[in-house]
Amino acid sequence: MSISGITNIALSGMRAQATRIGAIANNVANSSTSGYARLNTSLNTVASGGVQATVNPTASDVDPATELTDLIEAEQAYKANAVVFETGADMWEMLMSIKRA
C-alpha cells in the first residue's frame, strides 16, 4: 500500500467520524423534540479502501449517556485516524527529502 493510500484511508476515517459526531450533535440538540427519530451512524468499509459513514433515523429514543459514550468513541477514532494521516504525511516528506538528496 502506498503512503497516499494510507493517508486517503485515514482521511476517510476522519470524515466518517466527523459525520458521526454531527449525528450525535443532532441527537443531543433534538433530544426533547417531540417525534424526533434518533440518528444512528453506520460505518462501512469501501472496496477501494477506507470507510464511509451512513446516517439513518431509528425508532429508539435519545439516551444522553449513549450519546456521550458514542461521542467519546468517535473523538478517539478521529484522533487515531489523524495520527495515521500525520504519520503518512511525515513519511511522504521523508521520502521526498531522500529523493532530493
N, C-alpha and C positions, 0 to 999 in steps of 0.2 A: 504494500500500500504506500502511496506517495505521501509526502508531507502535506501537499494541498488536499489530498483525500482525507487525511486526518483532521485538518483544520475545518474542512467542509462538514464532516460528521459532527465535530464539536459544535460548530455554528448551528447546525440543525437541532442539536440538543438544547442549545441556549434558546433558540427560537421556540421550540416546543415547550420549554419550561416557562418562558415569558407568556405564552398563550395560556398555559395552566394557571399562572399567577393572576392573569387577567380574569379568568373564570372564577377563581377563588374570590377576588375582589368584588366581582359582580354578585356572587352569592352572599357575601357579608353585607354589601350595600343594600341588597333587596331582601334580607332575611325576614323583615317584618312586613313585607309587601304581601297582601292577600292574593293567593292564587299563583305566587311565584314558583316556578319549577326550577329546582336546584340544577346548576350546570355541572356536568361531570366531564372530565377530560380523559380521553383515551390516548395512549401513546402507542404508535405502531411503527415497526421498522419499515424502511423504504428499501426496495430491491437494490438500488444503486448505492446504498449505504446511508446510515443516519436514521433519523426518527422524525415522525410527523405527528402533530397533535390534532385531535378531532374533539370538538366540544359539542355535547348533546345534552338537552334537558332530560331530567329524570323525574320520577314520581316521588322521590324522597324529599323530606323537609331539610332545611339548612340547620346543621348542628355546629355551633361555634367551635366546639372542641375539635371536631373533624376538620373544619376549615383551617384552624390554626395548625394542626398536625400536618395537613396537606401543604400549607404554606411553608412550613419549616422544611419539609421534604423537597419541595420544588426549589426553594432557595439553595439548599445544599447541592442539589443536582445541577442547578445553574452554575454555581461556583465551581463544581468539579469539571463541567464542560469548559468553563472559562480558563481553568488551569491547563487543560489539554490543548485548547486553542492557543494560549500563550506559549506553551512549550513547543508546539508545532511551528509557530511563528519564529521563536528563538532558534529552532533547528534550521529553519529556512535561511535565516540571517547568517548563521554559522556556515552553512554550505555556500552561500553567496560570497562570504569573505574568503573562504578557502579557494573558491574558483577565481576570485580576483587576484589572489596572491601568486 
